[in-house]
Amino acid sequence: MQTYQDKIDSFIQIPNIGRGKIKYIGPVNDKKGYFVGVDLLANIGKNDGSFMGIRYFNTVYPQSGLFIQFPKVAHLVEQASKNAIDTVPRRNISETIQYTRSATPPTPVRSMRMSNNVNKMTPDLRYNNKESPIEKHSPPNNEEENDVSMEIDEFSSSVMIDQPVQSPQRTVTNVTNMTTNNDAKLQKCLETIKMQEQTIAKYEALLNEQRLVLEEIQPVMDACEQKSIILEKERNELQQNLTEQQTLQERQKLDFIKEQQELLTAVDKLNEEIKEHSNNAISANTEIDMKEVEELRNYKKEMETARIKWNKEKEQLRMHNESLSKEYTELNKELMKLSAEPQPTQINNNNNDEIERLNKQVDRLEQQLSETRKQLKRSQVVPTDTSNKEQDSSLLCVLCEKTGHDQLHCPSQYSSTQ
């Protein structure tokens, strides 16, 4: 802000408000940023140069002070020195000449010449006054007017000193020549002033056009500024959201890594436990298998011993069965023979006794055979298909010489008996 302190007391044209003088550039209490304090040329402001009880500059009118944010008028503040020619009051030539005429005691010739010159200059000066109405009220510059009056006095005194005392006719001729020369110079000066006025008017029109363009562009610039502020706010919000998301992702990544390490540790531990259980199971199964194998071996030995014993008993029973079958057959034959031969009554009685005896023997043999069969059934510890086949093959009928039944259940026996 120090670079802009030299702009203080410079005039500035504010769009849509008017012209004013820069009185203050700097911070304002309880407000962010920098502000420009302007003293407007009319009572159209908002304060008297103070804000919240603190005075920052003095104003001409009670309500001609105005505080504007510096970024909004920065370009106007920078152009304040360039536009100084438009803001500095221009000296009115007619007032200067009138002031010079009143300050210097005129001679009769000088008074007549000055009155003619003033009448000639009046239209241009009126145009000048119309172009710059504010400058009519600006105070005259005493130094410049003194310089002009001094130039006129020196010119008249030199004329009076250089010219010797001559006759009135020659003096009038010289004065006329000098008046003609001065009129030509004055006309040239007036033309130059007119050209300058036209140039100034041209520049003023150009500045007015630029001011209108700026006033038209100002809403767009304000909208762009508001949009840029909104975009900046959105960018900050997006940046903040992005930062939060990155932080959250980093935190989640660390949590995932930690959880992965815990899972890997748990998996390793489970693998070790599985290996340990597998080894224990293998050893336990091996022990169980060994025990089962040993039990099976012992059981096999017992079965072999029982089978041998059962075979021996079976053989004994078979032999006993054969003997009983033979006896049964013989008795059966004798019974059939006795029943077939006709004999006397005594003999029949004896035969009946014999038959009864034989029947008792047959019953006894049948009981023995039934008991033998029961013993054979009890002797079968583990019946298998092979044992059943052997048992079926052992049931060989002696009468019909067929397997599957014995002599007691032979169907041929009952058929022959009938």
Kinemage of the C-alpha trace (Angstrom):
@kinemage 1
@onewidth
@group {chain A} dominant
@subgroup {mainchain}
@vectorlist {calphas} color= white
{ca met a 1} P 0.000 0.000 0.000
{ca gln a 2} L 2.975 2.325 0.375
{ca thr a 3} L 3.284 2.497 -3.415
{ca tyr a 4} L -0.205 4.005 -3.635
{ca gln a 5} L 0.249 6.662 -0.960
{ca asp a 6} L 1.345 9.154 -3.625
{ca lys a 7} L -2.146 8.818 -5.174
{ca ile a 8} L -3.714 10.584 -2.185
{ca asp a 9} L -5.335 13.948 -3.088
{ca ser a 10} L -5.675 12.735 -6.697
{ca phe a 11} L -9.013 12.887 -8.431
{ca ile a 12} L -10.740 9.655 -9.471
{ca gln a 13} L -13.793 8.997 -11.641
{ca ile a 14} L -15.938 6.241 -10.053
{ca pro a 15} L -18.443 4.579 -12.438
{ca asn a 16} L -22.124 5.056 -11.582
{ca ile a 17} L -21.166 7.384 -8.678
{ca gly a 18} L -19.160 10.341 -9.871
{ca arg a 19} L -15.855 12.101 -9.330
{ca gly a 20} L -14.058 12.427 -6.043
{ca lys a 21} L -10.703 12.942 -4.392
{ca ile a 22} L -8.677 10.129 -2.859
{ca lys a 23} L -8.137 10.930 0.815
{ca tyr a 24} L -7.162 7.573 2.363
{ca ile a 25} L -5.703 4.201 1.252
{ca gly a 26} L -5.293 1.469 3.859
{ca pro a 27} L -7.066 -0.895 6.262
{ca val a 28} L -10.333 -0.191 8.068
{ca asn a 29} L -11.153 -1.404 11.556
{ca asp a 30} L -13.098 -4.729 11.754
{ca lys a 31} L -12.912 -5.168 7.976
{ca lys a 32} L -10.759 -7.538 5.961
{ca gly a 33} L -8.519 -6.194 3.211
{ca tyr a 34} L -7.705 -2.643 2.162
{ca phe a 35} L -10.063 0.207 1.346
{ca val a 36} L -9.904 3.504 -0.542
{ca gly a 37} L -11.441 6.551 1.157
{ca val a 38} L -12.888 9.008 -1.383
{ca asp a 39} L -14.256 12.498 -0.740
{ca leu a 40} L -16.923 12.974 -3.415
{ca leu a 41} L -17.542 16.364 -4.983
{ca ala a 42} L -21.159 16.309 -3.812
{ca asn a 43} L -23.105 15.301 -0.718
{ca ile a 44} L -23.866 11.817 -2.163
{ca gly a 45} L -21.615 9.672 0.016
{ca lys a 46} L -22.335 7.462 3.038
{ca asn a 47} L -20.252 8.989 5.845
{ca asp a 48} L -18.036 11.907 6.809
{ca gly a 49} L -14.745 10.011 6.538
{ca ser a 50} L -15.202 8.049 9.773
{ca phe a 51} L -16.223 4.449 10.455
{ca met a 52} L -17.293 3.030 13.837
{ca gly a 53} L -16.126 6.135 15.671
{ca ile a 54} L -12.694 6.238 14.003
{ca arg a 55} L -11.969 9.106 11.601
{ca tyr a 56} L -9.752 8.303 8.644
{ca phe a 57} L -10.048 11.556 6.624
{ca asn a 58} L -11.943 14.846 6.504
{ca thr a 59} L -14.674 15.653 4.000
{ca val a 60} L -16.010 18.848 2.514
{ca tyr a 61} L -19.647 17.831 2.974
{ca pro a 62} L -21.228 15.924 5.895
{ca gln a 63} L -22.120 12.931 3.716
{ca ser a 64} L -19.533 13.019 0.916
{ca gly a 65} L -17.221 10.293 2.278
{ca leu a 66} L -17.184 6.785 0.776
{ca phe a 67} L -15.111 3.646 1.489
{ca ile a 68} L -14.567 1.286 -1.463
{ca gln a 69} L -12.698 -2.034 -1.482
{ca phe a 70} L -9.309 -1.497 -3.014
{ca pro a 71} L -9.427 -4.400 -5.580
{ca lys a 72} L -12.569 -2.883 -7.163
{ca val a 73} L -10.928 0.486 -7.918
{ca ala a 74} L -7.270 -0.552 -8.132
{ca his a 75} L -7.113 0.164 -11.867
{ca leu a 76} L -8.751 3.559 -11.333
{ca val a 77} L -6.271 4.402 -8.571
{ca glu a 78} L -3.384 3.447 -10.850
{ca gln a 79} L -4.768 5.691 -13.604
{ca ala a 80} L -5.315 8.619 -11.251
{ca ser a 81} L -1.995 10.254 -12.171
{ca lys a 82} L -2.581 9.661 -15.889
{ca asn a 83} L -5.988 11.309 -15.721
{ca ala a 84} L -4.664 14.262 -13.737
{ca ile a 85} L -4.948 16.483 -16.827
{ca asp a 86} L -8.689 15.858 -16.803
{ca thr a 87} L -9.026 16.472 -13.101
{ca val a 88} L -6.740 19.459 -12.574
{ca pro a 89} L -8.697 22.728 -13.033
{ca arg a 90} L -7.757 24.543 -16.216
{ca arg a 91} L -7.138 28.297 -16.092
{ca asn a 92} L -9.778 30.415 -17.805
{ca ile a 93} L -8.012 32.728 -20.227
{ca ser a 94} L -10.740 35.349 -20.111
{ca glu a 95} L -10.488 35.529 -16.312
{ca thr a 96} L -6.689 35.710 -16.596
{ca ile a 97} L -6.856 38.570 -19.056
{ca gln a 98} L -9.480 40.348 -17.013
{ca tyr a 99} L -7.413 39.830 -13.879
{ca thr a 100} L -4.313 41.077 -15.698
{ca arg a 101} L -6.176 44.062 -16.990
{ca ser a 102} L -7.403 44.940 -13.547
{ca ala a 103} L -3.988 44.329 -11.967
{ca thr a 104} L -2.038 46.479 -14.420
{ca pro a 105} L -2.920 50.121 -14.869
{ca pro a 106} L -3.829 50.330 -18.568
{ca thr a 107} L -2.860 53.041 -20.979
{ca pro a 108} L -5.498 54.289 -23.435
{ca val a 109} L -4.054 52.261 -26.314
{ca arg a 110} L -3.562 49.104 -24.204
{ca ser a 111} L -7.100 49.339 -22.860
{ca met a 112} L -8.564 49.595 -26.324
{ca arg a 113} L -6.431 46.653 -27.601
{ca met a 114} L -7.251 44.429 -24.639
{ca ser a 115} L -10.972 45.113 -24.940
{ca asn a 116} L -10.814 44.083 -28.601
{ca asn a 117} L -8.861 40.934 -27.752
{ca val a 118} L -11.296 39.984 -24.999
{ca asn a 119} L -14.234 40.391 -27.384
{ca lys a 120} L -12.482 38.153 -29.900
{ca met a 121} L -11.674 35.494 -27.274
{ca thr a 122} L -15.097 35.413 -25.711
{ca pro a 123} L -16.691 32.730 -28.011
{ca asp a 124} L -13.806 30.298 -27.530
{ca leu a 125} L -13.736 30.894 -23.814
{ca arg a 126} L -17.492 30.327 -23.623
{ca tyr a 127} L -16.960 26.980 -25.425
{ca asn a 128} L -14.239 26.157 -22.980
{ca asn a 129} L -16.508 26.978 -20.070
{ca lys a 130} L -19.253 24.743 -21.496
{ca glu a 131} L -16.826 21.856 -21.885
{ca ser a 132} L -15.611 22.003 -18.289
{ca pro a 133} L -18.326 23.357 -15.966
{ca ile a 134} L -16.500 22.185 -12.837
{ca glu a 135} L -13.443 24.183 -13.757
{ca lys a 136} L -15.423 27.455 -13.656
{ca his a 137} L -15.596 27.108 -9.885
{ca ser a 138} L -11.944 26.214 -9.432
{ca pro a 139} L -9.849 28.974 -7.861
{ca pro a 140} L -7.404 30.758 -10.183
{ca asn a 141} L -3.750 29.977 -9.946
{ca asn a 142} L -2.151 33.223 -8.651
{ca glu a 143} L 1.350 32.258 -9.768
{ca glu a 144} L 0.281 31.643 -13.380
{ca glu a 145} L -1.767 34.847 -13.432
{ca asn a 146} L 1.153 36.758 -11.982
{ca asp a 147} L 3.355 35.261 -14.687
{ca val a 148} L 0.937 36.368 -17.406
{ca ser a 149} L 0.541 39.809 -15.919
{ca met a 150} L 4.295 40.016 -15.597
{ca glu a 151} L 4.743 39.113 -19.242
{ca ile a 152} L 2.308 41.820 -20.299
{ca asp a 153} L 3.962 44.426 -18.085
{ca glu a 154} L 7.415 43.573 -19.380
{ca phe a 155} L 6.159 43.716 -22.927
{ca ser a 156} L 4.595 47.176 -22.478
{ca ser a 157} L 7.538 48.545 -20.551
{ca ser a 158} L 9.987 47.346 -23.178
{ca val a 159} L 7.964 49.049 -25.815
{ca met a 160} L 8.001 52.266 -23.858
{ca ile a 161} L 11.714 52.049 -23.075
{ca asp a 162} L 12.986 51.004 -26.484
{ca gln a 163} L 11.031 53.611 -28.369
{ca pro a 164} L 12.538 57.078 -28.120
{ca val a 165} L 10.375 60.099 -27.807
{ca gln a 166} L 9.018 60.636 -31.268
{ca ser a 167} L 6.288 62.497 -32.894
{ca pro a 168} L 2.708 61.476 -32.198
{ca gln a 169} L 2.175 60.372 -35.806
{ca arg a 170} L 5.115 58.021 -35.771
{ca thr a 171} L 4.173 56.775 -32.378
{ca val a 172} L 0.684 55.948 -33.574
{ca thr a 173} L 2.175 54.127 -36.593
{ca asn a 174} L 4.506 52.080 -34.436
{ca val a 175} L 1.738 51.286 -32.029
{ca thr a 176} L -0.480 50.230 -34.924
{ca asn a 177} L 2.251 47.941 -36.299
{ca met a 178} L 2.821 46.455 -32.887
{ca thr a 179} L -0.915 45.985 -32.464
{ca thr a 180} L -1.091 44.211 -35.809
{ca asn a 181} L 1.791 41.921 -34.859
{ca asn a 182} L 0.256 41.255 -31.483
{ca asp a 183} L -3.104 40.538 -33.085
{ca ala a 184} L -1.463 38.029 -35.419
{ca lys a 185} L 0.316 36.349 -32.516
{ca leu a 186} L -2.847 36.407 -30.476
{ca gln a 187} L -4.813 34.922 -33.375
{ca lys a 188} L -2.205 32.225 -33.717
{ca cys a 189} L -2.424 31.535 -30.003
{ca leu a 190} L -6.194 31.407 -30.206
{ca glu a 191} L -5.999 28.915 -33.066
{ca thr a 192} L -3.548 26.835 -31.066
{ca ile a 193} L -5.824 27.019 -28.033
{ca lys a 194} L -8.782 26.076 -30.179
{ca met a 195} L -6.917 23.051 -31.563
{ca gln a 196} L -5.916 22.060 -28.057
{ca glu a 197} L -9.497 22.495 -26.891
{ca gln a 198} L -10.660 20.299 -29.761
{ca thr a 199} L -8.010 17.704 -28.861
{ca ile a 200} L -9.056 17.872 -25.216
{ca ala a 201} L -12.710 17.534 -26.198
{ca lys a 202} L -11.779 14.568 -28.383
{ca tyr a 203} L -9.925 12.924 -25.509
{ca glu a 204} L -12.770 13.703 -23.144
{ca ala a 205} L -15.253 12.103 -25.551
{ca leu a 206} L -12.937 9.103 -25.836
{ca leu a 207} L -12.678 8.917 -22.056
{ca asn a 208} L -16.448 9.185 -21.746
{ca glu a 209} L -16.847 6.350 -24.225
{ca gln a 210} L -14.320 4.296 -22.299
{ca arg a 211} L -16.105 5.147 -19.073
{ca leu a 212} L -19.409 4.007 -20.589
{ca val a 213} L -17.765 0.818 -21.794
{ca leu a 214} L -16.322 0.254 -18.339
{ca glu a 215} L -19.710 0.944 -16.766
{ca glu a 216} L -21.284 -1.580 -19.134
{ca ile a 217} L -18.539 -4.099 -18.450
{ca gln a 218} L -18.616 -3.503 -14.698
{ca pro a 219} L -21.656 -5.787 -14.070
{ca val a 220} L -19.975 -8.504 -16.112
{ca met a 221} L -16.770 -7.990 -14.171
{ca asp a 222} L -18.700 -8.098 -10.896
{ca ala a 223} L -20.464 -11.268 -12.028
{ca cys a 224} L -17.132 -12.774 -13.057
{ca glu a 225} L -15.675 -11.785 -9.716
{ca gln a 226} L -18.608 -13.340 -7.862
{ca lys a 227} L -18.322 -16.441 -10.017
{ca ser a 228} L -14.584 -16.612 -9.385
{ca ile a 229} L -15.256 -16.320 -5.643
{ca ile a 230} L -17.840 -19.110 -5.855
{ca leu a 231} L -15.481 -21.254 -7.946
{ca glu a 232} L -12.672 -20.572 -5.507
{ca lys a 233} L -14.947 -21.590 -2.648
{ca glu a 234} L -15.993 -24.744 -4.497
{ca arg a 235} L -12.361 -25.499 -5.294
{ca asn a 236} L -11.444 -25.100 -1.637
{ca glu a 237} L -14.334 -27.358 -0.638
{ca leu a 238} L -13.304 -29.954 -3.229
{ca gln a 239} L -9.704 -29.687 -2.080
{ca gln a 240} L -10.837 -30.172 1.508
{ca asn a 241} L -13.013 -33.139 0.531
{ca leu a 242} L -10.141 -34.602 -1.459
{ca thr a 243} L -7.812 -34.185 1.502
{ca glu a 244} L -10.353 -35.817 3.815
{ca gln a 245} L -10.860 -38.694 1.373
{ca gln a 246} L -7.117 -39.178 1.017
{ca thr a 247} L -6.753 -39.172 4.803
{ca leu a 248} L -9.618 -41.666 5.114
{ca gln a 249} L -8.115 -43.877 2.415
{ca glu a 250} L -4.726 -43.778 4.098
{ca arg a 251} L -6.350 -44.719 7.403
{ca gln a 252} L -8.293 -47.543 5.726
{ca lys a 253} L -5.129 -48.698 3.983
{ca leu a 254} L -3.294 -48.864 7.305
{ca asp a 255} L -6.238 -50.729 8.837
{ca phe a 256} L -6.280 -53.174 5.919
{ca ile a 257} L -2.542 -53.758 6.195
{ca lys a 258} L -2.860 -54.324 9.937
{ca glu a 259} L -5.811 -56.668 9.437
{ca gln a 260} L -3.917 -58.525 6.706
{ca gln a 261} L -0.956 -59.005 9.009
{ca glu a 262} L -3.269 -60.264 11.751
{ca leu a 263} L -4.930 -62.653 9.292
{ca leu a 264} L -1.562 -63.919 8.061
{ca thr a 265} L -0.490 -64.474 11.663
{ca ala a 266} L -3.748 -66.300 12.377
{ca val a 267} L -3.334 -68.416 9.221
{ca asp a 268} L 0.221 -69.351 10.197
{ca lys a 269} L -0.973 -70.245 13.673
{ca leu a 270} L -3.820 -72.334 12.233
{ca asn a 271} L -1.400 -74.085 9.887
{ca glu a 272} L 0.818 -74.949 12.812
{ca glu a 273} L -2.179 -76.205 14.791
{ca ile a 274} L -3.358 -78.223 11.777
{ca lys a 275} L 0.068 -79.779 11.407
{ca glu a 276} L 0.179 -80.526 15.109
{ca his a 277} L -3.318 -82.046 15.043
{ca ser a 278} L -2.415 -84.001 11.918
{ca asn a 279} L 0.670 -85.409 13.590
{ca asn a 280} L -1.325 -86.202 16.721
{ca ala a 281} L -4.098 -87.770 14.645
{ca ile a 282} L -1.618 -89.786 12.623
{ca ser a 283} L 0.108 -91.027 15.753
{ca ala a 284} L -3.263 -91.744 17.428
{ca asn a 285} L -4.563 -93.489 14.314
{ca thr a 286} L -1.364 -95.457 14.099
{ca glu a 287} L -1.745 -96.569 17.698
{ca ile a 288} L -5.415 -97.391 17.125
{ca asp a 289} L -4.587 -99.245 13.923
{ca met a 290} L -1.880 -101.202 15.684
{ca lys a 291} L -4.276 -102.083 18.476
{ca glu a 292} L -6.954 -103.105 15.985
{ca val a 293} L -4.463 -105.129 13.997
{ca glu a 294} L -3.318 -106.848 17.154
{ca glu a 295} L -6.901 -107.500 18.189
{ca leu a 296} L -7.707 -108.807 14.722
{ca arg a 297} L -4.694 -111.071 14.835
{ca asn a 298} L -5.735 -112.411 18.217
{ca tyr a 299} L -9.292 -112.793 16.975
{ca lys a 300} L -8.004 -114.589 13.897
{ca lys a 301} L -6.009 -116.964 16.040
{ca glu a 302} L -9.039 -117.627 18.211
{ca met a 303} L -11.152 -118.212 15.130
{ca glu a 304} L -8.551 -120.564 13.691
{ca thr a 305} L -8.454 -122.476 16.976
{ca ala a 306} L -12.251 -122.559 17.120
{ca arg a 307} L -12.448 -123.642 13.478
{ca ile a 308} L -10.018 -126.490 14.074
{ca lys a 309} L -11.937 -127.514 17.177
{ca trp a 310} L -15.230 -127.189 15.316
{ca asn a 311} L -13.911 -129.300 12.440
{ca lys a 312} L -12.828 -131.990 14.875
{ca glu a 313} L -16.182 -131.966 16.622
{ca lys a 314} L -17.896 -131.917 13.266
{ca glu a 315} L -15.932 -134.933 12.148
{ca gln a 316} L -16.746 -136.757 15.345
{ca leu a 317} L -20.396 -135.896 15.054
{ca arg a 318} L -20.409 -136.915 11.412
{ca met a 319} L -18.929 -140.282 12.267
{ca his a 320} L -21.394 -140.684 15.108
{ca asn a 321} L -24.184 -139.672 12.789
{ca glu a 322} L -23.087 -142.201 10.221
{ca ser a 323} L -23.049 -144.935 12.798
{ca leu a 324} L -26.459 -143.922 14.013
{ca ser a 325} L -27.669 -143.766 10.461
{ca lys a 326} L -26.411 -147.259 9.821
{ca glu a 327} L -28.108 -148.548 12.933
{ca tyr a 328} L -31.240 -146.669 11.977
{ca thr a 329} L -31.121 -148.158 8.516
{ca glu a 330} L -30.644 -151.674 9.771
{ca leu a 331} L -33.399 -151.301 12.290
{ca asn a 332} L -35.627 -149.814 9.664
{ca lys a 333} L -34.910 -152.727 7.354
{ca glu a 334} L -35.625 -155.259 10.099
{ca leu a 335} L -38.818 -153.421 10.908
{ca met a 336} L -39.919 -153.482 7.338
{ca lys a 337} L -39.015 -157.126 7.033
{ca leu a 338} L -40.956 -158.043 10.108
{ca ser a 339} L -43.919 -156.065 9.000
{ca ala a 340} L -43.837 -157.721 5.590
{ca glu a 341} L -43.602 -161.387 6.710
{ca pro a 342} L -46.872 -163.013 7.912
{ca gln a 343} L -46.388 -164.965 11.203
{ca pro a 344} L -48.532 -166.708 13.741
{ca thr a 345} L -50.127 -164.968 16.661
{ca gln a 346} L -47.414 -165.807 19.122
{ca ile a 347} L -44.838 -164.774 16.693
{ca asn a 348} L -46.882 -161.662 16.026
{ca asn a 349} L -46.839 -160.873 19.696
{ca asn a 350} L -43.125 -161.342 19.791
{ca asn a 351} L -42.857 -159.278 16.661
{ca asn a 352} L -44.977 -156.592 18.215
{ca asp a 353} L -42.668 -156.520 21.180
{ca glu a 354} L -39.771 -156.422 18.838
{ca ile a 355} L -41.412 -153.670 16.835
{ca glu a 356} L -42.093 -151.705 19.948
{ca arg a 357} L -38.527 -152.145 21.013
{ca leu a 358} L -37.307 -151.099 17.643
{ca asn a 359} L -39.599 -148.069 17.678
{ca lys a 360} L -38.162 -147.073 21.021
{ca gln a 361} L -34.667 -147.433 19.611
{ca val a 362} L -35.701 -145.360 16.625
{ca asp a 363} L -37.073 -142.688 18.932
{ca arg a 364} L -33.918 -142.795 20.943
{ca leu a 365} L -31.814 -142.509 17.814
{ca glu a 366} L -33.921 -139.592 16.615
{ca gln a 367} L -33.362 -137.843 19.948
{ca gln a 368} L -29.653 -138.453 19.671
{ca leu a 369} L -29.678 -137.143 16.116
{ca ser a 370} L -31.567 -134.026 17.220
{ca glu a 371} L -29.162 -133.466 20.068
{ca thr a 372} L -26.269 -133.986 17.691
{ca arg a 373} L -27.728 -131.366 15.341
{ca lys a 374} L -28.109 -128.936 18.259
{ca gln a 375} L -24.495 -129.488 19.253
{ca leu a 376} L -23.453 -128.887 15.650
{ca lys a 377} L -25.377 -125.612 15.643
{ca arg a 378} L -23.862 -124.525 18.942
{ca ser a 379} L -20.367 -125.417 17.697
{ca gln a 380} L -20.710 -122.902 14.790
{ca val a 381} L -19.040 -119.793 16.319
{ca val a 382} L -18.849 -117.612 13.166
{ca pro a 383} L -21.067 -118.914 10.435
{ca thr a 384} L -19.859 -117.927 6.961
{ca asp a 385} L -20.822 -118.809 3.464
{ca thr a 386} L -18.125 -121.443 3.321
{ca ser a 387} L -19.285 -122.932 6.623
{ca asn a 388} L -22.866 -123.011 5.342
{ca lys a 389} L -21.718 -124.725 2.182
{ca glu a 390} L -19.738 -127.222 4.218
{ca gln a 391} L -22.775 -127.744 6.495
{ca asp a 392} L -25.007 -128.254 3.458
{ca ser a 393} L -22.484 -130.646 1.998
{ca ser a 394} L -22.244 -132.487 5.367
{ca leu a 395} L -26.041 -133.110 5.249
{ca leu a 396} L -25.723 -136.102 2.979
{ca cys a 397} L -28.602 -138.534 2.972
{ca val a 398} L -27.474 -142.135 3.085
{ca leu a 399} L -30.752 -143.472 1.805
{ca cys a 400} L -31.026 -141.464 -1.393
{ca glu a 401} L -27.383 -140.307 -1.500
{ca lys a 402} L -28.389 -136.660 -1.906
{ca thr a 403} L -27.219 -133.549 -0.026
{ca gly a 404} L -29.326 -130.994 1.763
{ca his a 405} L -31.061 -133.385 4.166
{ca asp a 406} L -30.303 -136.310 6.400
{ca gln a 407} L -31.740 -139.809 6.739
{ca leu a 408} L -34.455 -138.759 9.174
{ca his a 409} L -35.882 -136.206 6.764
{ca cys a 410} L -35.419 -138.182 3.574
{ca pro a 411} L -38.627 -138.212 1.562
{ca ser a 412} L -37.822 -141.656 0.130
{ca gln a 413} L -38.031 -143.098 3.598
{ca tyr a 414} L -41.653 -142.098 3.988
{ca ser a 415} L -42.547 -143.197 0.509
{ca ser a 416} L -41.042 -146.663 1.057
{ca thr a 417} L -42.723 -146.951 4.448
{ca gln a 418} L -46.097 -146.309 2.946
